[in-house]
Amino acid sequence: MQTDLPVVGAAMRLRDLPQYIDWLVADQRDLEIQDPGYPDYLDSDWQQEAREGRALLTERGYSGRLGVHAAYEGLELFTRDKKVQAVVRERYLESLAFGAQLGATHMVIHSPLVSFGNAFASYYPAPRLQQMIDVAQEILAPVLTVAAQNQCVLVIECILDKSPYPLLQLVRSFNSDYVRLSVDVGHAFIMHQDGGASPDEWIATAGDLLGHVHLQDNNGSADYHWAIGDGNINWRAVFWALRQIPAQPRLCIEVRDVMRSIQHLQQLGVAR
């Protein structure tokens, strides 16, 4: 096996950690814990679970790049309602607190942008894009302060975005080392069917601002999160694009069948 290939990690819940801990530690793979993204989790006694998770990682000698996925369901980063903004901000801060318990150094949040029309045209109307950026900055300002104190990078994940350019404009607007772009390869592939940029184009365009990648497969019609190789995504193109950019983003398989996915990437000769 080539040793110069990128090492791919995985996203999972804390309860799944014992199953994968040996695999993660052997190559110090990227890890993302996703419990805050599940409804009502942040209102549970998560502190004890987080402490147990960190203890397991420490005991087994894990020193890879660790992150979390923030709460997201019903939490729009673009909302002008001040009360709703406060709820979004609170859930992000709670997600950061969960991450701090684990020692997380990245946190995934969802893009607020939907690029109507031609994906490669400027976001239209332009004043609305600036309005969305202003609102996102207002919501995230205190979140970013805490994230920077925790040395935790906020990575903003493409969701329904067709074009990388508006989302990159949002990322750049913070002018901070603690805000970067996240590409979900499966999401990009779905929007590619409607004229959006392909997953490899997203990666190439993001360049040194790419901080994180979710790896999952589908057939372009829905967000299935199939095992890698079960869908229609061109994985050779994805990993070719990753080799061309200066960034070294965190690479997290985001499917249930992690081991079959990594085996497919190994068989393609693109990752290990």
C-alpha positions in Angstrom: 0.0 0.0 0.0 1.3 3.5 -0.9 2.2 5.4 2.2 2.0 8.8 0.6 -1.8 8.5 0.0 -4.1 10.7 2.1 -5.3 9.1 5.3 -9.0 9.2 5.6 -11.0 9.3 8.9 -14.6 9.1 9.8 -17.6 10.9 11.4 -19.6 9.0 14.0 -21.5 9.2 17.3 -19.8 8.7 20.6 -21.5 5.3 21.1 -19.7 4.1 17.9 -16.2 5.1 19.1 -15.3 1.8 20.8 -16.0 -0.1 17.5 -13.5 2.1 15.6 -11.0 3.3 18.2 -8.2 0.8 17.2 -8.6 1.7 13.5 -8.5 5.4 14.3 -5.5 5.3 16.5 -3.4 3.1 14.3 -3.0 5.9 11.7 -4.2 8.8 13.9 -7.1 9.3 11.5 -9.4 12.4 11.4 -12.4 12.0 13.6 -15.7 13.9 13.9 -18.2 13.3 16.6 -21.7 14.2 15.5 -23.9 13.8 18.6 -24.9 17.5 18.8 -26.5 17.2 15.4 -29.2 14.9 16.8 -32.4 16.5 18.1 -32.6 17.1 21.9 -29.0 15.7 22.5 -27.8 19.1 23.8 -30.6 19.0 26.4 -29.4 15.7 27.7 -26.6 14.8 30.2 -24.0 15.0 27.4 -21.2 16.2 29.7 -20.7 12.7 31.1 -20.8 11.1 27.7 -18.2 13.6 26.4 -15.9 13.0 29.4 -16.1 9.3 28.8 -15.4 9.7 25.1 -12.4 11.9 25.8 -11.1 9.4 28.4 -11.3 6.6 25.9 -9.4 8.6 23.3 -6.7 9.6 25.8 -6.4 6.1 27.2 -5.9 4.6 23.8 -3.4 7.3 22.6 -5.5 9.1 20.0 -3.7 12.3 18.8 -5.4 12.8 15.4 -7.4 15.8 14.3 -10.7 15.8 16.2 -13.8 17.8 15.5 -17.6 17.8 16.1 -20.7 18.6 14.1 -22.8 21.4 15.5 -26.6 21.2 15.9 -28.3 22.1 12.7 -31.9 20.9 12.3 -34.1 23.9 12.1 -31.2 26.3 12.8 -30.8 28.7 9.9 -27.7 30.7 9.8 -29.6 33.3 7.7 -32.6 34.5 9.7 -33.4 38.1 10.5 -35.7 37.3 13.4 -33.6 38.3 16.5 -35.2 35.7 18.8 -34.4 32.9 16.2 -30.9 34.3 15.9 -30.5 33.9 19.6 -31.6 30.3 19.5 -29.2 29.5 16.6 -26.3 31.2 18.5 -27.1 29.4 21.7 -27.1 26.0 20.0 -23.8 26.7 18.3 -22.3 27.8 21.6 -23.6 24.6 23.3 -22.1 22.5 20.4 -18.8 24.3 21.0 -19.0 23.5 24.7 -19.5 19.8 23.8 -16.5 20.0 21.5 -14.4 21.7 24.2 -15.0 18.7 26.5 -13.6 16.4 23.8 -10.8 18.7 22.8 -12.2 19.4 19.3 -10.4 21.6 16.9 -13.0 21.9 14.2 -16.8 22.3 14.2 -19.1 21.9 11.2 -21.9 24.3 10.6 -24.3 24.4 7.7 -24.2 26.9 4.8 -27.2 29.3 4.6 -26.8 29.9 0.9 -29.0 28.6 -2.0 -27.6 29.7 -5.4 -30.6 30.1 -7.6 -30.2 30.1 -11.4 -26.9 29.6 -13.2 -24.5 28.2 -10.6 -21.5 30.0 -12.2 -23.1 33.4 -12.4 -22.7 35.9 -9.6 -25.1 35.4 -6.7 -28.2 37.3 -7.6 -29.4 39.7 -6.4 -26.1 40.8 -5.1 -27.5 42.9 -2.2 -29.2 39.9 -0.8 -25.9 38.0 -0.6 -24.4 40.8 1.4 -27.5 40.8 3.6 -27.1 37.1 4.2 -23.4 37.6 5.0 -24.2 40.4 7.4 -26.7 38.3 9.3 -24.4 35.3 9.4 -21.6 37.5 10.9 -24.0 38.8 13.5 -25.0 35.3 14.6 -21.5 33.9 14.5 -19.6 36.8 16.1 -19.7 35.5 19.7 -19.4 31.9 18.5 -16.3 32.7 16.6 -14.8 34.4 19.7 -15.3 31.3 21.7 -14.1 29.1 18.8 -10.9 31.1 18.6 -10.3 30.8 22.3 -10.7 27.0 22.0 -8.5 27.0 18.9 -11.5 25.4 17.1 -12.0 26.2 13.4 -15.6 26.7 12.2 -16.0 24.9 8.9 -19.1 25.9 6.9 -20.5 23.0 4.9 -22.0 23.3 1.5 -25.7 22.0 1.6 -28.0 23.3 -1.2 -25.3 25.5 -2.7 -24.8 25.2 -6.4 -21.8 27.4 -6.6 -18.7 27.6 -4.3 -18.2 31.3 -4.9 -20.9 32.8 -2.6 -20.0 30.4 0.2 -16.3 31.3 -0.3 -17.3 35.0 -0.1 -19.0 34.3 3.2 -15.9 32.4 4.5 -13.5 35.2 3.4 -15.8 37.9 5.0 -14.7 36.8 8.4 -11.0 37.3 7.6 -10.2 34.7 10.3 -8.0 31.6 10.4 -10.8 30.1 12.4 -13.4 30.0 9.5 -12.9 27.7 6.6 -15.0 25.9 3.9 -16.3 22.4 4.2 -17.2 20.4 1.1 -19.7 17.6 1.5 -18.9 15.6 -1.7 -22.4 14.0 -1.7 -24.2 17.3 -1.4 -22.1 18.8 -4.2 -22.8 15.9 -6.4 -26.6 16.2 -6.0 -26.5 19.9 -6.9 -24.2 19.1 -9.8 -27.1 17.3 -11.4 -28.9 20.7 -11.5 -26.1 22.6 -13.1 -23.9 23.1 -10.0 -20.2 22.6 -9.7 -18.9 19.0 -9.5 -17.4 17.9 -6.2 -13.8 18.1 -7.6 -14.6 21.6 -8.9 -15.7 22.6 -5.4 -12.4 21.3 -4.0 -10.3 23.0 -6.6 -12.1 26.3 -6.2 -11.8 26.3 -2.4 -8.0 25.8 -2.6 -6.3 26.9 0.6 -9.6 27.8 2.3 -10.7 24.2 2.3 -10.6 22.9 5.9 -12.8 19.9 5.9 -14.5 17.3 3.6 -17.4 14.9 4.2 -17.0 11.8 2.1 -20.3 10.0 1.2 -21.8 8.5 -2.0 -25.2 8.7 -3.7 -26.8 8.5 -7.2 -27.3 12.3 -7.5 -31.0 12.2 -6.7 -31.0 12.3 -2.9 -28.7 12.6 0.1 -28.5 8.9 0.8 -25.1 8.7 2.5 -24.3 5.4 0.8 -21.1 3.6 1.3 -18.3 5.0 -1.0 -18.5 3.1 -4.3 -22.2 2.4 -4.1 -23.1 5.6 -6.0 -22.0 7.5 -9.0 -19.4 10.0 -7.6 -16.1 10.1 -9.5 -13.8 9.4 -6.5 -10.6 9.5 -8.6 -11.5 13.0 -9.6 -12.2 14.0 -6.0 -8.9 12.8 -4.7 -7.0 14.1 -7.7 -8.4 17.6 -6.9 -7.4 17.2 -3.2 -3.8 16.5 -4.4 -3.7 19.8 -6.4 -4.5 22.2 -3.6 -2.2 23.5 -0.8 -4.7 22.8 2.0 -4.7 19.5 3.9 -8.4 19.4 4.9 -9.8 16.9 7.4 -11.2 14.0 5.5 -14.2 12.2 7.2 -16.2 9.4 5.8 -19.8 10.1 6.7 -21.6 6.9 6.2 -22.7 3.9 8.3 -20.5 1.4 6.5 -17.1 3.0 7.2 -14.9 0.0 6.6 -16.4 -1.0 3.2 -16.0 2.7 2.2 -12.3 2.8 3.1 -11.7 -0.5 1.4 -13.2 0.9 -1.8 -10.9 3.9 -1.6 -7.9 1.6 -1.0 -8.9 -0.5 -4.0 -9.0 2.6 -6.2 -5.5 3.5 -4.9 -6.5 7.0 -3.9 -6.5 6.9 -0.1 -5.7 4.7 2.9 
